[in-house]
């Protein structure tokens, strides 16, 4: 295969940058870079070498850097091929120059995820482990990083294997009956097969049921702050983030476009969106912001309707609350530092009465003083409680976090259950086996045994270049 090269560290200035080569000519290219034809490094040992500009004919002055070079010999490397890692100074200009030299020496730029794809092709890992590399890089919290690491270590594969083995045993029994038994499968044996298949379906279903928790850890929640202009959305946005990210003024309509920032609550990533105030306006720019706000509201996992507690409840406030009837919603009474405790209580009662909804989640805060923010954070994640799934931090059990895995698990479960129904109806083994083979194929697609090339292309296109 071609020898590939890519920057393995993020683009930008840094103390150290790492360039990775993989392929049959990785060591030869490194010898040319170091102008040392006798260079034979010990595998997994790091050596300090000068890196030369190969186009320079000078003896002095053509050294472009000194680098630490580490050699990983096939097959004991990440990709299963000869791999060289060049750790040099992290100047973008220097890194680009070294990569350009490698390209002139007949390496080519790696495609997104190609190093990991080669590891998959060379049986250094399975597909679910390869996807875990991407998830580990993209992890936003310690809990999501922990889950990705568990998948990288093969926990998903280990949990799937007994289910695949049990499914295969049932297939073998039915295939044997189809080939060698003229009469129907004995009732006792058929009942054993159905029980075994039912246990497999339950196991697959249990794994699929962890997806809600896994997705929450991996992707987090999208939460939108909405309300009339000047009710304190931007002040609340800054208070939750703990920094002055949004511009706050007394002028209504200051926020004309959305602001997005991320933070975490109890290991759950939160994408917080400050939206433009909802009102009718003749201002073209502000009206565009209002329309964007409405689209954002529709896509949000949770909407926080912000009200000004120091003012009387308006028809616009009520309309905004009612317009989000189908969504998870918190009604937030802001600026409680400007009113008494009795005034806060009255504001809550007015909201419930005006909306004719006593079940509304209403939280009182002061974005200015920080009062009530802890209660607000608890309320933000409460609608997504995962108590029925165990530990929401993902520390006590492995969670399925990939939508592709979840879809394949559900498909496999459905096929197994359909096959059990066919057995109950005394349908021929030949028809029953179709669904079981489909289920086995779906489970195999999770770890890559039966995945198509098109699917691999789509998966690895989401990786960064250096991985």
C-alpha positions as CSV (number, residue, x, y, z in Angstrom):
1,X,0.0,0.0,0.0
2,X,1.0,3.6,-0.4
3,X,3.0,5.3,2.3
4,X,0.8,8.0,3.9
5,X,1.7,11.1,5.9
6,X,-0.3,13.5,8.0
7,X,0.0,15.9,10.9
8,X,-1.1,14.0,14.0
9,X,-1.4,17.0,16.3
10,X,-3.9,19.9,15.9
11,X,-3.2,22.7,13.4
12,X,-1.6,25.8,14.9
13,X,1.4,26.9,16.9
14,X,2.6,24.6,19.7
15,X,5.7,23.5,21.5
16,X,5.7,20.1,19.7
17,X,4.1,18.9,16.6
18,X,3.9,15.2,15.5
19,X,4.0,14.0,11.9
20,X,3.0,10.4,11.3
21,X,4.1,8.2,8.4
22,X,2.7,4.7,7.8
23,X,3.6,2.3,5.0
24,X,6.4,0.2,3.5
25,X,8.5,3.3,2.7
26,X,8.1,5.1,6.0
27,X,11.6,4.2,7.2
28,X,13.2,4.9,3.8
29,X,11.6,8.4,3.7
30,X,12.9,9.1,7.2
31,X,16.4,8.1,6.2
32,X,16.2,10.7,3.4
33,X,14.9,13.3,5.8
34,X,17.8,12.6,8.2
35,X,20.4,12.2,5.3
36,X,21.4,8.9,7.0
37,X,21.2,5.9,4.7
38,X,22.5,3.7,7.6
39,X,19.8,4.8,10.0
40,X,18.3,1.6,11.6
41,X,16.4,2.6,14.7
42,X,15.4,0.1,17.3
43,X,11.6,-0.4,17.3
44,X,9.8,1.6,20.0
45,X,13.0,3.5,20.8
46,X,13.2,7.3,20.3
47,X,16.3,8.9,18.7
48,X,17.3,12.5,18.2
49,X,18.0,13.3,14.5
50,X,18.5,16.4,12.4
51,X,16.0,17.0,9.7
52,X,17.3,18.3,6.4
53,X,15.8,20.2,3.4
54,X,16.4,17.6,0.7
55,X,16.4,20.3,-2.1
56,X,19.3,22.2,-0.5
57,X,22.7,21.3,-1.9
58,X,24.5,23.0,1.0
59,X,26.3,21.1,3.7
60,X,25.9,23.9,6.2
61,X,22.7,25.7,6.8
62,X,20.3,23.1,5.3
63,X,19.2,21.7,8.7
64,X,15.6,22.8,9.2
65,X,15.1,21.2,12.7
66,X,16.1,18.6,15.2
67,X,13.4,16.0,15.9
68,X,12.7,13.0,18.1
69,X,11.9,10.0,15.8
70,X,10.1,6.9,17.0
71,X,9.9,3.8,14.9
72,X,7.1,1.2,15.2
73,X,7.9,-1.9,13.2
74,X,5.2,-3.9,11.4
75,X,3.0,-5.6,12.7
76,X,3.4,-4.1,16.2
77,X,2.2,-0.6,15.4
78,X,-1.1,1.3,15.4
79,X,-1.8,0.6,11.7
80,X,-0.1,-2.8,11.6
81,X,2.4,-1.3,9.1
82,X,5.8,0.4,9.6
83,X,5.0,3.6,11.4
84,X,7.3,6.6,12.0
85,X,6.4,9.4,14.3
86,X,8.4,12.6,14.0
87,X,8.2,14.9,17.0
88,X,9.5,18.3,16.0
89,X,9.0,21.9,16.9
90,X,5.3,23.0,16.4
91,X,5.7,25.8,14.0
92,X,3.0,25.5,11.3
93,X,5.6,26.6,8.6
94,X,8.0,23.9,9.7
95,X,5.5,21.2,10.0
96,X,4.2,22.0,6.5
97,X,7.7,22.0,5.1
98,X,8.5,18.5,6.5
99,X,5.2,17.1,5.2
100,X,5.9,18.7,1.8
101,X,9.3,17.0,1.8
102,X,7.7,13.6,2.6
103,X,5.3,14.2,-0.3
104,X,8.2,14.8,-2.7
105,X,9.7,11.6,-1.4
106,X,6.6,9.7,-2.8
107,X,4.4,9.6,0.3
108,X,0.9,10.9,-0.1
109,X,-1.4,12.8,2.2
110,X,-3.6,10.5,4.4
111,X,-7.3,10.6,3.9
112,X,-9.6,11.3,6.9
113,X,-9.3,8.4,9.3
114,X,-7.0,6.5,7.0
115,X,-4.5,5.5,9.8
116,X,-7.3,3.9,11.8
117,X,-8.8,2.4,8.6
118,X,-5.5,0.7,8.0
119,X,-5.5,-0.6,11.6
120,X,-8.9,-2.0,10.9
121,X,-7.8,-3.6,7.6
122,X,-4.8,-5.1,9.3
123,X,-6.9,-6.6,12.2
124,X,-5.3,-4.3,14.8
125,X,-8.9,-3.5,15.9
126,X,-12.5,-4.0,14.9
127,X,-14.9,-1.4,13.6
128,X,-16.5,-0.5,16.9
129,X,-13.0,0.1,18.4
130,X,-12.0,2.2,15.5
131,X,-15.1,4.4,16.0
132,X,-14.1,4.7,19.7
133,X,-10.9,6.4,18.6
134,X,-13.0,9.2,17.0
135,X,-15.2,9.3,20.0
136,X,-12.3,9.6,22.4
137,X,-10.9,12.5,20.4
138,X,-14.3,14.2,20.4
139,X,-15.2,13.5,24.0
140,X,-16.5,16.6,25.8
141,X,-16.5,15.3,29.4
142,X,-14.5,12.8,31.5
143,X,-17.5,10.4,31.5
144,X,-17.8,10.4,27.7
145,X,-14.0,9.9,27.4
146,X,-14.3,7.0,29.8
147,X,-17.0,5.4,27.7
148,X,-15.0,5.8,24.5
149,X,-12.0,4.2,26.2
150,X,-14.1,1.3,27.3
151,X,-15.3,0.8,23.8
152,X,-11.7,1.1,22.5
153,X,-10.7,-1.7,24.9
154,X,-13.3,-3.9,23.3
155,X,-16.1,-3.9,25.9
156,X,-18.8,-3.6,23.2
157,X,-17.3,-6.5,21.2
158,X,-17.0,-8.6,24.4
159,X,-20.7,-8.0,25.3
160,X,-21.8,-8.8,21.7
161,X,-19.8,-12.0,21.3
162,X,-21.9,-14.2,23.6
163,X,-25.0,-13.0,22.0
164,X,-23.6,-13.7,18.5
165,X,-22.5,-17.2,19.7
166,X,-25.9,-18.1,21.1
167,X,-27.6,-16.8,17.9
168,X,-25.2,-18.9,15.8
169,X,-25.9,-22.0,17.8
170,X,-29.6,-21.6,17.2
171,X,-28.9,-21.1,13.5
172,X,-26.8,-24.3,13.4
173,X,-29.6,-26.3,15.0
174,X,-32.2,-25.0,12.5
175,X,-29.8,-25.5,9.5
176,X,-29.2,-29.1,10.6
177,X,-32.9,-29.7,10.9
178,X,-33.4,-28.3,7.4
179,X,-30.6,-30.5,6.0
180,X,-30.9,-33.8,7.8
181,X,-34.3,-34.1,9.5
182,X,-37.3,-35.0,7.3
183,X,-39.8,-34.4,10.0
184,X,-40.4,-31.2,12.0
185,X,-37.9,-30.2,14.7
186,X,-38.7,-32.1,17.9
187,X,-40.9,-30.0,20.2
188,X,-38.4,-30.1,23.1
189,X,-35.6,-29.0,20.8
190,X,-37.7,-26.3,19.2
191,X,-38.6,-24.9,22.6
192,X,-35.0,-24.8,23.6
193,X,-34.1,-22.9,20.5
194,X,-37.0,-20.4,21.1
195,X,-35.8,-19.9,24.7
196,X,-32.2,-19.3,23.6
197,X,-33.4,-16.8,20.9
198,X,-35.6,-15.0,23.4
199,X,-32.6,-14.6,25.7
200,X,-30.6,-13.2,22.8
201,X,-33.3,-10.8,21.9
202,X,-33.5,-9.6,25.5
203,X,-29.8,-9.2,25.6
204,X,-29.7,-7.2,22.4
205,X,-32.6,-5.1,23.6
206,X,-31.0,-4.4,26.9
207,X,-27.9,-3.1,25.1
208,X,-30.1,-0.9,22.8
209,X,-31.9,0.5,25.8
210,X,-28.6,2.1,27.1
211,X,-28.5,4.3,24.0
212,X,-30.5,7.2,25.6
213,X,-27.9,7.4,28.3
214,X,-25.0,6.9,26.0
215,X,-26.2,9.5,23.5
216,X,-26.7,12.0,26.3
217,X,-23.1,11.5,27.5
218,X,-21.7,11.7,24.0
219,X,-23.8,14.5,22.4
220,X,-25.3,16.3,25.4
221,X,-28.3,18.6,25.3
222,X,-29.2,21.6,23.2
223,X,-30.8,24.2,25.4
224,X,-32.3,27.4,24.1
225,X,-33.0,30.6,26.1
226,X,-36.0,32.3,24.7
227,X,-38.3,35.2,25.7
228,X,-39.1,38.8,25.0
229,X,-36.3,41.4,24.6
230,X,-34.7,42.7,27.7
231,X,-35.9,40.0,30.1
232,X,-32.3,39.0,31.0
233,X,-31.6,36.1,28.6
234,X,-28.0,37.3,27.9
235,X,-27.3,38.0,31.6
236,X,-28.5,34.5,32.4
237,X,-26.4,33.1,29.5
238,X,-23.3,34.8,31.0
239,X,-24.2,33.6,34.5
240,X,-24.5,30.0,33.5
241,X,-21.2,30.1,31.6
242,X,-19.4,32.0,34.4
243,X,-18.1,34.6,31.9
244,X,-19.2,37.7,30.0
245,X,-19.8,36.0,26.7
246,X,-22.9,37.9,25.6
247,X,-23.3,41.7,25.4
248,X,-25.7,43.0,28.0
249,X,-27.3,46.4,27.8
250,X,-30.6,48.0,28.8
251,X,-31.4,48.5,25.1
252,X,-34.1,46.0,24.0
253,X,-33.0,43.9,21.0
254,X,-29.3,44.0,21.7
255,X,-29.0,40.3,20.9
256,X,-29.8,40.0,17.2
257,X,-28.2,36.7,16.4
258,X,-27.7,33.4,18.3
259,X,-24.7,32.8,20.6
260,X,-23.6,29.2,21.2
261,X,-21.4,28.1,24.0
262,X,-20.7,24.8,25.7
263,X,-20.4,23.8,29.3
264,X,-21.2,20.7,31.4
265,X,-23.7,19.8,34.2
266,X,-23.0,16.6,36.1
267,X,-21.0,15.1,33.2
268,X,-23.6,16.0,30.6
269,X,-22.4,18.3,27.8
270,X,-24.7,21.3,27.4
271,X,-24.9,23.4,24.2
272,X,-26.4,26.7,25.5
273,X,-28.0,29.0,22.9
274,X,-28.8,32.7,23.6
275,X,-31.5,33.7,21.1
276,X,-32.8,37.0,19.9
277,X,-35.8,38.4,21.8
278,X,-39.1,37.3,20.3
279,X,-41.2,40.2,19.2
280,X,-42.7,41.8,16.1
281,X,-40.1,44.3,14.7
282,X,-39.7,46.3,11.5
283,X,-35.9,46.1,11.9
284,X,-34.7,43.8,9.1
285,X,-31.6,42.5,10.9
286,X,-33.5,41.9,14.2
287,X,-36.4,40.2,12.3
288,X,-33.9,37.7,10.8
289,X,-32.6,37.0,14.3
290,X,-36.2,36.4,15.5
291,X,-36.8,33.9,12.7
292,X,-33.6,32.1,13.5
293,X,-34.6,31.9,17.1
294,X,-37.9,30.2,16.2
295,X,-36.0,27.6,14.1
296,X,-33.6,27.0,17.0
297,X,-36.5,26.5,19.4
298,X,-37.9,23.8,17.2
299,X,-34.6,21.9,17.3
300,X,-33.8,22.3,21.0
301,X,-34.0,19.5,23.5
302,X,-35.1,21.9,26.2
303,X,-36.4,25.5,26.0
304,X,-36.0,27.9,28.9
305,X,-38.6,30.6,28.6
306,X,-37.2,33.6,30.5
307,X,-39.6,36.1,32.1
308,X,-38.8,39.4,33.9
309,X,-40.1,38.9,37.4
310,X,-39.9,42.6,38.1
311,X,-42.6,43.3,35.5
312,X,-46.2,42.2,35.1
313,X,-46.8,39.1,33.0
314,X,-47.6,40.1,29.4
315,X,-49.6,38.5,26.7
316,X,-46.4,38.0,24.8
317,X,-44.9,36.1,27.7
318,X,-48.0,33.8,27.8
319,X,-47.9,33.3,24.0
320,X,-44.3,32.3,24.1
321,X,-44.9,29.8,26.9
322,X,-47.9,28.3,25.2
323,X,-46.2,28.1,21.8
324,X,-43.7,25.6,23.2
325,X,-46.4,23.3,24.5
326,X,-44.9,20.2,22.8
327,X,-41.4,20.6,24.0
328,X,-39.5,20.1,27.3
329,X,-39.8,23.4,28.9
330,X,-38.7,25.4,31.9
331,X,-40.4,28.8,32.8
332,X,-37.8,30.9,34.4
333,X,-38.7,34.0,36.5
334,X,-35.6,36.2,36.4
335,X,-34.6,39.3,38.4
336,X,-35.9,38.1,41.7
337,X,-33.4,40.3,43.3
338,X,-35.7,43.2,42.4
339,X,-38.8,41.8,44.1
340,X,-39.8,40.3,47.4
341,X,-40.4,36.7,48.2
342,X,-44.1,37.3,48.2
343,X,-43.8,39.0,44.8
344,X,-42.0,35.9,43.5
345,X,-44.7,33.6,44.8
346,X,-47.4,35.8,43.2
347,X,-45.5,35.8,39.9
348,X,-45.5,32.0,39.9
349,X,-49.2,31.8,40.7
350,X,-50.0,34.3,37.9
351,X,-48.0,32.1,35.4
352,X,-49.9,29.0,36.3
353,X,-53.2,30.7,36.2
354,X,-52.6,32.5,32.9
355,X,-51.4,29.4,31.2
356,X,-53.9,27.1,32.9
357,X,-51.1,24.7,33.6
358,X,-50.2,23.8,37.2
359,X,-47.6,21.3,36.0
360,X,-45.2,23.8,34.6
361,X,-41.6,23.7,35.9
362,X,-41.0,27.2,37.2
363,X,-37.7,28.3,38.6
364,X,-36.9,31.6,40.1
365,X,-33.4,33.1,39.7
366,X,-31.4,36.2,39.7
367,X,-28.9,36.3,36.9
368,X,-27.3,39.3,38.5
369,X,-26.6,37.8,42.0
370,X,-26.5,34.1,41.0
371,X,-29.4,33.2,43.3
372,X,-31.2,30.1,42.1
373,X,-28.7,29.0,39.5
374,X,-28.0,25.7,41.2
375,X,-31.7,24.9,41.2
376,X,-31.9,25.9,37.5
377,X,-29.1,23.6,36.6
378,X,-30.8,20.7,38.3
379,X,-34.0,21.5,36.6
380,X,-32.2,21.6,33.2
381,X,-31.2,18.0,33.4
382,X,-34.2,16.6,35.3
383,X,-36.4,16.0,32.3
384,X,-33.7,13.7,31.0
385,X,-33.3,11.7,34.2
386,X,-31.7,8.3,33.5
387,X,-32.5,6.7,36.9
388,X,-34.2,3.8,35.2
389,X,-31.1,3.1,33.3
390,X,-28.6,3.1,36.2
391,X,-25.8,5.5,36.7
392,X,-26.2,8.5,34.3
393,X,-22.5,9.2,34.4
394,X,-21.8,5.9,32.7
395,X,-19.4,4.7,35.4
396,X,-21.2,1.6,36.4
397,X,-21.9,0.0,33.0
398,X,-21.0,0.2,29.3
399,X,-23.4,2.4,27.3
400,X,-24.2,2.3,23.6
401,X,-23.5,5.8,22.4
402,X,-23.4,5.5,18.6
403,X,-26.7,5.9,16.6
404,X,-25.4,3.4,14.0
405,X,-24.9,0.7,16.7
406,X,-28.3,1.5,18.2
407,X,-30.1,1.1,14.9
408,X,-28.3,-2.2,14.1
409,X,-29.2,-3.6,17.6
410,X,-32.9,-2.7,17.1
411,X,-32.9,-4.3,13.7
412,X,-31.3,-7.5,15.0
413,X,-33.8,-7.6,17.9
414,X,-36.7,-7.2,15.5
415,X,-35.5,-10.0,13.2
416,X,-35.0,-12.4,16.1
417,X,-38.4,-11.7,17.5
418,X,-40.0,-12.1,14.1
419,X,-38.2,-15.5,13.7
420,X,-39.5,-16.6,17.2
421,X,-43.0,-15.7,16.0
422,X,-42.5,-17.8,12.9
423,X,-41.4,-20.8,15.0
424,X,-44.5,-20.4,17.1
425,X,-46.6,-20.6,13.9
426,X,-44.7,-23.8,12.9
427,X,-43.3,-22.0,9.8
428,X,-40.6,-24.0,8.0
429,X,-37.0,-23.6,9.2
430,X,-36.0,-22.2,5.8
431,X,-38.1,-19.1,6.3
432,X,-37.3,-18.8,10.0
433,X,-33.6,-18.8,9.2
434,X,-33.8,-15.7,6.9
435,X,-34.5,-13.4,9.9
436,X,-31.8,-15.0,12.0
437,X,-29.2,-14.7,9.3
438,X,-30.2,-11.0,9.0
439,X,-29.8,-10.5,12.7
440,X,-26.4,-12.1,12.7
441,X,-25.4,-9.8,9.8
442,X,-26.6,-6.7,11.7
443,X,-24.6,-7.6,14.8
444,X,-21.6,-8.3,12.6
445,X,-21.9,-4.8,11.1
446,X,-21.4,-3.2,14.5
447,X,-17.9,-4.7,14.8
448,X,-17.1,-4.7,11.1
449,X,-17.3,-8.4,10.1
450,X,-20.1,-7.7,7.5
451,X,-19.8,-3.9,6.9
452,X,-19.9,-2.7,3.3
453,X,-17.2,-0.5,1.8
454,X,-19.7,2.4,1.4
455,X,-20.4,2.2,5.1
456,X,-16.7,2.3,5.9
457,X,-16.2,5.3,3.7
458,X,-19.0,7.2,5.5
459,X,-17.8,6.3,8.9
460,X,-14.1,7.2,8.4
461,X,-15.0,10.5,6.6
462,X,-15.9,11.8,10.1
463,X,-12.4,11.3,11.4
464,X,-9.6,13.9,11.5
465,X,-6.8,13.6,9.0
466,X,-4.1,12.5,11.4
467,X,-6.1,9.6,12.8
